[in-house]
Amino acid sequence: MLDLSDCIWFCRHLDLQGIMKRSKNAHKKLDALLEKIIKEQEGIRTKKNEKVQGGHLKHLLDILLDVPENNNAEFKLTRENIKAVILNFINHPHIFQKAREEIDSVVGKNRLVEESDIPNLPYLQATVKETLRLHPPDCKVGEYDIPKNTKLLVNVWIIGRDAKHWEHPLEFCPNRFIIEEGSLKSQLDVRGHQYQLLPFGSGKRGCPGISLALRSVQTTLANIIQCFELRVASGNGATVDMSEAPGLLLTRAHPLIFVPVARFNLSPLI
Ligand code: HEM
């Protein structure tokens, strides 16, 4: 569901549709449910006189649920992810059983599963993937927590002017893309692989017209440079005002008016 508070910045703390409230309630319910399960387990085990086995289970769950977040990990495992996996296992005992059979047959019972075993445990991997499909994790970008389902708009304009990534960011300097021998720096492309340069977006919703766009823009520009001198309409030595009008699409504040003057007789070429 689109959260209006995400779209209107001055409403961002208002929770207009009660989404945050519902989410908090759901988390509370999950916590209560887990607590209940732990108590039930403890009850069952102590009744069977299994030397406070339940205490072990509670301890194990406490460790799992309070697992400290590892900020360096490529994928951060949150309390919510672990809860989701455990609850899915509790709700689907046959899946739990199948995952366990796989582990028993690949690893056995004489040692703990190690990271190097994971490639040999496809069903376990599939279970985690399935959990992530239904319960996608929140994510953290820099110092910001991005809750799941957030509509995130990336400000490519600011990124292109960020002094952390670009030397003299406000200067128009094509040389920043050239290495000394005159060839292009291949590692700095516009295809969404380098996040400091994203004119066509990135990822699977990135612009599919990128090759056509680059071909037409580059060829047209090359033709203009080849054939014309460009004179700014307002007179000799005048520069073009590049300021942008306010708005989402950043159109020009002032129309571009120039006079193309043919450098040579173009008639044989056209
Ligand atoms: C210089 C020219 C162009 C630029 C700067 C440009 C830029 C973009 C950008 C920034 C996006 C959004 C990407 C994202 O959300 O991550 C986009 C999407 C798209 N572009 Fe382009 N584009 C250009 C030319 C073209 C051309 C020539 C075509 C088709 C022939 C095209 C077709 C599309 C389509 C269909 C999408 C939507 C993709 C989707 O939502 O999955 N674009 N473009």
Residues whose N, C-alpha, C, O or C-beta is under 5 A from the ligand:
A	BS01	HEM	L198 P199 F200 G201 S202 K204 R205 G206 C207 P208 G209 L212 A213
